[in-house]
Amino acid sequence: MSYRRDRQVFQGLHAGDFVVCSAWGDYAAWVPPGKVGGMAKLGGNTSMTYYLNKGPERWFLIDAARYHARHPLGYVIDPAVDCEIVEPANVYDYRETAHA
């Protein structure tokens, strides 16, 4: 199958699921070590549909190992495992790091 067809199949299978559209590592102040922070929308997105998808956004903390083992076309939220959180006040608030 082609990437385009694979994407269509993935989106069809997960149209009713929350799929991560944007993710932040634990460099973000609001993401605990060992986690990934993710913003998810129903059905996820493609570069063309992200701004057209006006559906609800939900925010999650995801185990980093689970997130990094995701399907090549996206991470599908598992509500039994992934922890929903309130949208962070500032998603671009990064931890300070020590410089050598």
C-alpha positions in Angstrom: 0.0 0.0 0.0 1.0 3.6 -0.5 1.5 6.1 2.3 -1.6 7.9 1.2 -3.7 4.8 1.3 -2.2 3.8 4.7 -3.1 7.2 6.0 -6.7 6.9 4.8 -7.1 3.5 6.4 -5.6 4.8 9.7 -7.9 7.8 9.7 -10.9 5.6 9.0 -10.0 3.2 11.8 -9.4 6.1 14.3 -12.0 8.7 13.3 -13.7 8.3 16.6 -10.5 8.2 18.7 -8.3 11.0 20.0 -5.0 11.0 18.1 -2.1 13.2 19.2 -1.6 16.2 16.9 1.2 17.9 18.9 3.6 16.6 21.5 6.1 18.0 24.0 8.9 16.1 25.8 9.8 16.5 29.4 11.9 19.6 28.5 8.6 21.4 28.9 8.0 22.6 32.4 4.5 21.1 32.6 5.6 17.6 31.5 7.0 15.3 34.2 10.2 13.4 33.6 9.5 10.1 31.6 6.3 11.5 30.1 5.3 13.1 26.9 2.6 15.8 26.9 0.2 15.6 24.0 -2.6 17.6 22.5 -5.1 15.3 20.7 -8.1 15.8 18.5 -10.7 13.3 17.2 -9.3 11.5 14.3 -5.9 13.3 14.6 -4.7 15.4 11.8 -2.7 15.7 8.6 -0.9 18.8 7.6 -3.9 19.8 5.5 -6.6 19.0 8.0 -5.1 20.3 11.3 -6.4 23.8 10.9 -9.7 22.6 9.4 -10.3 20.2 12.3 -12.3 22.5 14.7 -13.2 19.6 17.0 -12.4 19.5 20.7 -8.8 19.4 21.9 -7.9 17.2 24.8 -4.6 17.2 26.6 -2.8 14.1 28.0 0.4 12.9 29.8 1.6 9.8 28.1 4.3 7.4 29.1 7.4 8.3 27.0 8.2 4.7 26.1 4.6 4.1 24.9 4.6 7.3 22.9 7.9 6.5 21.2 6.7 3.1 20.2 3.6 4.6 18.5 2.2 3.7 15.1 4.1 5.5 12.3 0.9 7.5 11.5 0.1 8.7 15.0 -0.3 8.0 18.6 -3.9 6.9 19.5 -4.9 7.9 23.0 -5.8 5.0 25.2 -8.1 6.5 27.9 -7.5 3.6 30.2 -3.8 4.3 30.3 -3.1 7.9 29.2 -3.8 10.6 31.8 -6.0 13.5 30.7 -4.9 16.9 32.1 -6.1 20.4 31.9 -4.6 22.4 29.0 -1.4 24.0 30.3 -1.4 27.7 30.7 1.8 28.1 28.7 2.8 25.1 26.6 6.0 26.9 25.7 7.3 27.2 29.3 10.5 25.3 29.1 12.7 24.0 32.0 16.0 25.8 32.4 19.0 23.5 31.7 22.5 23.7 32.9 25.0 24.8 30.3 28.5 23.5 30.3 
